[in-house]
Amino acid sequence: MKKNTDSSRKIVWILGSLSTITPFAIDLYLPAFAQLAKDFGTNTATISLSVSSYFIGMAIGQILYGPFLDRFGRKPPLYVGLSIFVLASFGCTLSWDVTSLVTFRFLQALGGSVAWVGAVAMVRDFFPVEASARIYSLLFLIIGVSPLLAPTIGGLIVTSLGWQAIFIFLVVITVIIVLLVIFFLPEGHIPDPTISIKLGPMVSTFFDILKNPAFRKYVIAGAFSFSTLFIYVAGSPIIFMEMYHVSPNVYGIIFAVLSVGFIGGGQVNILLTKKFSSERIFRAALIAQVVASIVFLIGVSTNLLDLYGIIAMFFMCLSCLGLTNPNGNALALAPFTRTVGSASALLGFIQIGVASLMSAGVGLFNISNAIPSVALMCASSVVALVLLSITPGSSDLQEKL
């Protein structure tokens, strides 16, 4: 669907706002790890399991919402999912131990995941295939407001009002975004009653999508590349607040600075897509990500990096991710039209699922220094490059579903 410039800009901003719900839900409470650990009588590594449970909820939620977005249109599933998110956010404020927090975070993600999968699908609703990588990069620019602001806001909320107030804040911003969707976002997809929401046909649709060689190649490689972001999010509170004893407010500032790398990579990608193919950019950025992560691992293993060196290396790795993620998503979804909602959901399920398992290592191994987190990031990047090289399929092997 083609829109004039003003309308397209409005749509991008609303889709970007939807996309910020999950980043805010993840980033806002990171400065509260120390207070949560104290209140629940545990350590921050254990608290990080609530990050992994959110990621797992995201993965499951996306695979469930995809067919519903195709069957009922984009907006009704958004209303249902975000209502669950709001209720679960209230539940988080009532958490009495780590287990209850992990459970409510899982439910929170199960509802909130509809925002991201819906936004990704609606990029294809409103914009042509050739513009999708650029639009995804614009979405990442808007998403970038979250890691720039969320930890800083979270740090201020924690120190003044306590960690429970963070989840009340999430409720408020989600309600505002839902109102924007209701009154200003057009329905981008005509409900298709031929799309089945029964388990058998849903699974069959997902298998049909997986048969596309380009989808398999870029989803799998992109998932392992994307995992480095989740590993960083889960491990950074331990590295900065436990290893280097920075305050929640300082941690928020560091997180914001590092987010500039991710945002900057996405904006450089907008310029690069005007001259180079998404396929070429994706491969080159992934090679750079592998090199940076190997250098990073050598640096932390030999104690050559101090706090500022670690920040610099995180910045380089996240900058590469700002290039790989939008191009990987665009290449994976390019073959689809009728089932783009389901394809978007499957993409999210694989991407978030792989990243969740990789990031869970941070909590399960009870880490106390930077080496395990950086080693996980390095391993994930190397696997991504290897899979990209050995998996058949390219953008010229696409077929419409």
C-alpha positions as CSV (number, residue, x, y, z in Angstrom):
1,M,0.0,0.0,0.0
2,K,1.5,3.3,-1.1
3,K,1.1,6.4,1.1
4,N,2.0,10.0,0.6
5,T,5.1,11.3,2.4
6,D,3.3,12.7,5.5
7,S,1.1,9.6,5.9
8,S,4.2,7.3,5.5
9,R,6.1,9.3,8.1
10,K,3.2,9.0,10.6
11,I,3.0,5.3,10.0
12,V,6.7,4.8,10.5
13,W,6.5,6.7,13.8
14,I,3.6,4.7,15.1
15,L,5.3,1.4,14.0
16,G,8.4,2.6,15.7
17,S,6.5,3.4,18.9
18,L,5.1,-0.2,18.9
19,S,8.6,-1.5,18.4
20,T,9.8,0.3,21.6
21,I,7.5,-1.6,23.9
22,T,9.7,-4.6,24.2
23,P,13.0,-2.7,24.4
24,F,11.5,-0.5,27.2
25,A,10.3,-3.6,29.0
26,I,13.8,-5.0,28.9
27,D,16.0,-2.0,29.3
28,L,14.0,0.0,31.9
29,Y,14.5,-2.4,34.8
30,L,18.2,-3.3,34.2
31,P,19.4,-0.6,36.7
32,A,17.1,-2.3,39.3
33,F,19.0,-5.6,39.3
34,A,20.9,-4.8,42.5
35,Q,17.8,-3.7,44.4
36,L,15.8,-6.7,43.1
37,A,18.7,-9.0,44.2
38,K,18.7,-7.4,47.7
39,D,14.9,-7.6,48.1
40,F,14.7,-11.2,47.0
41,G,17.9,-12.4,48.8
42,T,19.8,-13.5,45.7
43,N,22.4,-12.3,43.2
44,T,22.2,-10.3,40.0
45,A,23.1,-13.3,37.9
46,T,20.0,-15.1,39.1
47,I,17.9,-11.9,38.5
48,S,19.1,-12.0,34.9
49,L,17.0,-15.1,34.4
50,S,14.0,-12.8,34.3
51,V,15.5,-11.3,31.2
52,S,15.9,-14.7,29.6
53,S,12.3,-15.6,30.6
54,Y,11.1,-12.4,28.8
55,F,13.0,-13.5,25.7
56,I,11.5,-16.9,25.8
57,G,8.0,-15.4,26.1
58,M,8.7,-13.2,23.2
59,A,9.7,-16.1,21.0
60,I,6.6,-18.2,21.9
61,G,4.3,-15.1,21.6
62,Q,5.5,-14.2,18.1
63,I,4.9,-17.7,16.7
64,L,1.3,-17.6,18.1
65,Y,0.4,-14.1,16.9
66,G,1.6,-14.5,13.3
67,P,-1.5,-16.5,12.0
68,F,-3.8,-14.3,14.0
69,L,-2.4,-11.1,12.4
70,D,-3.0,-12.7,9.0
71,R,-6.5,-14.0,9.8
72,F,-8.0,-11.1,11.8
73,G,-6.0,-8.1,10.5
74,R,-3.3,-6.3,12.4
75,K,-5.1,-4.2,15.0
76,P,-7.4,-6.7,16.9
77,P,-4.5,-9.0,17.9
78,L,-2.5,-5.9,19.0
79,Y,-5.3,-4.9,21.4
80,V,-5.5,-8.4,22.9
81,G,-1.7,-8.9,23.3
82,L,-1.1,-5.5,24.8
83,S,-3.9,-5.9,27.3
84,I,-2.1,-9.1,28.5
85,F,1.1,-7.0,28.7
86,V,-0.5,-4.4,30.9
87,L,-2.0,-7.0,33.2
88,A,1.3,-8.9,33.5
89,S,3.1,-5.6,34.2
90,F,0.8,-5.0,37.2
91,G,1.6,-8.6,38.2
92,C,5.4,-7.8,38.2
93,T,4.8,-5.1,40.8
94,L,3.4,-7.9,43.1
95,S,6.4,-10.2,42.7
96,W,7.6,-11.7,46.0
97,D,10.6,-13.7,44.8
98,V,12.7,-14.5,41.7
99,T,10.3,-17.3,40.6
100,S,7.3,-15.0,40.6
101,L,9.2,-12.3,38.8
102,V,10.4,-14.7,36.1
103,T,6.8,-16.0,35.7
104,F,5.2,-12.5,35.4
105,R,8.0,-11.4,33.0
106,F,7.3,-14.4,30.8
107,L,3.6,-13.5,30.7
108,Q,4.5,-9.9,30.1
109,A,6.5,-10.9,27.0
110,L,3.8,-13.3,25.8
111,G,1.5,-10.4,25.5
112,G,3.9,-7.6,24.4
113,S,5.5,-9.7,21.6
114,V,2.5,-8.9,19.4
115,A,3.8,-5.3,19.1
116,W,7.1,-6.2,17.5
117,V,5.8,-9.0,15.2
118,G,2.9,-6.7,14.2
119,A,5.2,-3.8,13.4
120,V,7.5,-6.0,11.3
121,A,4.5,-7.3,9.3
122,M,3.1,-3.9,8.8
123,V,6.3,-2.7,7.2
124,R,5.4,-5.0,4.3
125,D,1.8,-3.9,4.4
126,F,2.6,-0.2,3.8
127,F,5.9,-0.2,2.0
128,P,7.3,-2.0,-1.1
129,V,10.0,-4.8,-0.8
130,E,12.8,-2.6,-2.1
131,A,12.2,0.0,0.6
132,S,11.9,-2.5,3.5
133,A,15.5,-2.5,4.6
134,R,15.5,1.3,4.8
135,I,12.2,1.3,6.8
136,Y,13.6,-1.3,9.2
137,S,16.6,1.0,9.7
138,L,14.3,3.9,10.5
139,L,12.4,1.8,13.0
140,F,15.7,1.0,14.6
141,L,16.4,4.7,14.9
142,I,13.1,5.1,16.8
143,I,13.8,2.0,18.8
144,G,17.1,3.5,19.7
145,V,15.3,6.0,21.9
146,S,14.6,3.2,24.3
147,P,18.2,2.1,25.2
148,L,19.2,5.8,25.1
149,L,16.5,6.8,27.7
150,A,15.2,3.6,29.4
151,P,18.1,2.7,31.7
152,T,18.6,6.4,32.7
153,I,14.9,6.7,33.4
154,G,14.9,3.3,35.1
155,G,17.8,4.4,37.3
156,L,16.0,7.5,38.4
157,I,12.8,5.6,39.1
158,V,14.6,2.9,41.1
159,T,16.5,5.4,43.3
160,S,13.4,7.6,44.0
161,L,10.4,5.3,43.8
162,G,11.6,1.7,43.9
163,W,11.7,-1.0,41.3
164,Q,7.8,-1.6,41.4
165,A,7.3,1.9,39.9
166,I,9.2,0.8,36.8
167,F,6.4,-1.6,35.8
168,I,3.8,1.1,36.4
169,F,5.7,3.3,34.0
170,L,5.5,0.6,31.4
171,V,1.8,0.4,31.8
172,V,1.4,4.1,31.2
173,I,3.5,4.3,28.0
174,T,1.8,1.1,26.6
175,V,-1.6,2.7,27.1
176,I,-0.5,5.8,25.3
177,I,0.9,3.7,22.3
178,V,-2.4,1.8,22.1
179,L,-4.3,5.0,21.8
180,L,-2.1,6.1,19.0
181,V,-2.8,2.8,17.2
182,I,-6.6,3.1,17.7
183,F,-6.9,6.7,16.4
184,F,-4.0,7.2,14.0
185,L,-2.9,3.9,12.5
186,P,-4.9,2.6,9.5
187,E,-5.5,-1.2,9.2
188,G,-2.8,-2.4,6.8
189,H,-4.1,-5.9,6.1
190,I,-7.6,-7.0,5.1
191,P,-8.6,-10.0,7.3
192,D,-8.2,-13.2,5.5
193,P,-10.6,-15.9,6.7
194,T,-8.8,-18.5,4.6
195,I,-5.8,-18.3,7.0
196,S,-6.4,-21.1,9.5
197,I,-5.6,-20.7,13.2
198,K,-5.9,-24.4,13.9
199,L,-2.7,-26.1,15.0
200,G,-2.3,-28.4,12.0
201,P,-2.7,-25.8,9.2
202,M,-0.6,-23.3,11.2
203,V,2.3,-25.7,11.5
204,S,1.9,-26.5,7.8
205,T,2.1,-22.8,6.9
206,F,5.3,-22.5,9.0
207,F,6.9,-25.5,7.3
208,D,6.0,-24.0,3.9
209,I,7.7,-20.8,4.9
210,L,10.8,-22.8,6.1
211,K,11.0,-24.4,2.7
212,N,12.1,-21.1,1.2
213,P,15.9,-21.2,0.9
214,A,16.4,-17.5,1.3
215,F,14.3,-17.4,4.5
216,R,16.2,-20.3,6.1
217,K,19.6,-18.8,5.2
218,Y,19.1,-15.3,6.5
219,V,16.9,-16.2,9.5
220,I,19.4,-18.7,10.9
221,A,22.5,-16.6,10.3
222,G,20.7,-13.4,11.5
223,A,19.4,-15.1,14.6
224,F,22.9,-16.0,15.8
225,S,24.2,-12.5,14.9
226,F,21.2,-11.0,16.8
227,S,22.0,-13.1,19.9
228,T,25.0,-10.9,20.7
229,L,22.6,-8.1,21.6
230,F,20.7,-10.3,24.1
231,I,23.9,-11.6,25.6
232,Y,25.1,-8.1,26.1
233,V,21.8,-7.0,27.7
234,A,21.8,-9.9,30.1
235,G,25.5,-9.6,31.0
236,S,26.0,-5.8,31.1
237,P,24.5,-5.2,34.6
238,I,26.9,-7.8,36.0
239,I,29.9,-6.5,34.1
240,F,29.4,-2.8,34.9
241,M,27.6,-2.8,38.3
242,E,29.3,-5.8,39.9
243,M,32.7,-5.8,38.3
244,Y,33.2,-2.1,38.1
245,H,30.7,-1.1,40.8
246,V,29.1,1.7,38.9
247,S,25.9,3.2,40.2
248,P,22.5,2.5,38.5
249,N,22.5,6.0,37.1
250,V,26.0,5.7,35.7
251,Y,25.1,2.3,34.3
252,G,22.2,4.0,32.5
253,I,24.6,6.5,31.0
254,I,26.9,3.7,29.8
255,F,24.0,1.8,28.3
256,A,22.8,4.9,26.5
257,V,26.3,5.6,25.0
258,L,26.6,2.0,23.8
259,S,23.1,2.2,22.2
260,V,24.5,5.0,20.0
261,G,26.6,2.3,18.3
262,F,23.5,0.2,17.5
263,I,21.5,3.2,16.3
264,G,24.5,4.6,14.3
265,G,25.0,1.3,12.5
266,G,21.3,1.3,11.5
267,Q,21.5,4.8,10.2
268,V,24.7,4.1,8.2
269,N,22.8,1.2,6.8
270,I,20.2,3.6,5.3
271,L,23.0,5.3,3.3
272,L,24.7,2.0,2.3
273,T,21.4,0.5,1.0
274,K,21.4,3.3,-1.6
275,K,24.6,1.9,-3.1
276,F,24.9,-1.7,-2.1
277,S,22.6,-4.7,-1.9
278,S,21.3,-5.9,1.4
279,E,22.9,-9.2,0.8
280,R,26.4,-7.6,0.4
281,I,26.0,-5.4,3.4
282,F,24.8,-8.2,5.6
283,R,27.8,-10.4,4.8
284,A,30.4,-7.6,5.2
285,A,28.9,-6.5,8.5
286,L,28.8,-10.0,9.8
287,I,32.5,-10.5,9.0
288,A,33.3,-7.2,10.9
289,Q,31.2,-8.5,13.8
290,V,33.2,-11.7,14.0
291,V,36.5,-9.8,13.9
292,A,35.4,-7.3,16.6
293,S,34.2,-10.1,18.9
294,I,37.4,-12.1,18.6
295,V,39.5,-9.0,19.4
296,F,37.1,-8.4,22.3
297,L,37.6,-11.9,23.7
298,I,41.4,-11.7,23.4
299,G,41.3,-8.4,25.2
300,V,39.2,-9.5,28.2
301,S,41.0,-12.9,28.5
302,T,44.4,-11.2,28.8
303,N,43.2,-8.3,31.0
304,L,44.3,-5.8,28.4
305,L,40.9,-4.0,28.6
306,D,39.9,-1.6,31.4
307,L,36.3,-0.3,31.8
308,Y,36.7,2.2,28.9
309,G,38.2,-0.5,26.7
310,I,35.3,-2.8,27.4
311,I,32.9,0.0,26.6
312,A,34.7,0.6,23.3
313,M,34.6,-3.0,22.2
314,F,30.9,-3.3,23.1
315,F,30.3,-0.2,21.0
316,M,32.0,-1.8,17.9
317,C,30.1,-5.1,18.2
318,L,26.7,-3.3,18.6
319,S,27.5,-1.1,15.6
320,C,27.9,-4.1,13.4
321,L,24.6,-5.4,14.7
322,G,22.9,-2.2,13.5
323,L,23.9,-3.3,10.0
324,T,23.2,-7.0,10.1
325,N,19.8,-7.0,11.7
326,P,17.8,-4.8,9.4
327,N,19.3,-6.4,6.3
328,G,18.9,-9.9,7.6
329,N,15.2,-9.2,8.3
330,A,14.6,-7.6,5.0
331,L,16.2,-10.5,3.1
332,A,14.4,-13.1,5.0
333,L,10.9,-11.6,4.6
334,A,11.4,-10.5,0.9
335,P,9.9,-13.6,-0.6
336,F,6.5,-13.4,1.1
337,T,3.3,-11.5,0.5
338,R,0.1,-13.4,1.6
339,T,1.7,-15.0,4.6
340,V,4.0,-12.2,5.7
341,G,2.4,-12.1,9.2
342,S,3.2,-15.8,9.7
343,A,6.7,-15.3,8.1
344,S,7.4,-12.4,10.4
345,A,6.2,-14.4,13.4
346,L,8.5,-17.4,12.5
347,L,11.4,-15.0,12.0
348,G,10.8,-13.6,15.4
349,F,10.4,-17.0,17.0
350,I,13.7,-18.3,15.6
351,Q,15.6,-15.1,16.2
352,I,14.4,-14.5,19.7
353,G,14.5,-18.2,20.6
354,V,18.1,-18.6,19.6
355,A,19.0,-15.4,21.3
356,S,17.1,-16.5,24.5
357,L,19.0,-19.7,24.7
358,M,22.4,-18.0,24.2
359,S,21.7,-15.3,26.7
360,A,20.4,-17.8,29.3
361,G,24.0,-18.8,29.7
362,V,24.7,-15.6,31.5
363,G,22.3,-16.5,34.4
364,L,22.8,-20.3,34.3
365,F,26.6,-20.1,34.6
366,N,26.3,-17.6,37.4
367,I,29.0,-15.5,35.9
368,S,31.0,-12.9,37.8
369,N,33.3,-11.4,35.1
370,A,33.2,-10.4,31.5
371,I,34.9,-13.4,29.9
372,P,31.8,-15.7,29.7
373,S,29.6,-13.0,28.2
374,V,32.2,-12.0,25.6
375,A,32.9,-15.7,24.8
376,L,29.2,-16.2,24.2
377,M,29.1,-13.2,21.9
378,C,32.1,-14.4,20.0
379,A,30.8,-17.9,19.6
380,S,27.4,-16.6,18.4
381,S,29.0,-14.3,15.8
382,V,31.3,-17.0,14.4
383,V,28.4,-19.5,14.2
384,A,26.4,-16.9,12.3
385,L,29.1,-16.4,9.7
386,V,29.7,-20.1,9.2
387,L,26.0,-20.7,8.7
388,L,25.7,-17.8,6.2
389,S,28.6,-19.4,4.3
390,I,27.3,-23.0,4.2
391,T,23.5,-22.6,4.0
392,P,22.2,-22.5,0.4
393,G,19.8,-19.9,-0.7
394,S,20.0,-16.3,-1.8
395,S,17.8,-13.4,-2.7
396,D,17.5,-14.5,-6.3
397,L,16.0,-17.8,-5.2
398,Q,12.7,-16.3,-3.9
399,E,9.2,-17.5,-4.7
400,K,6.0,-15.8,-3.7
401,L,3.9,-17.6,-1.1
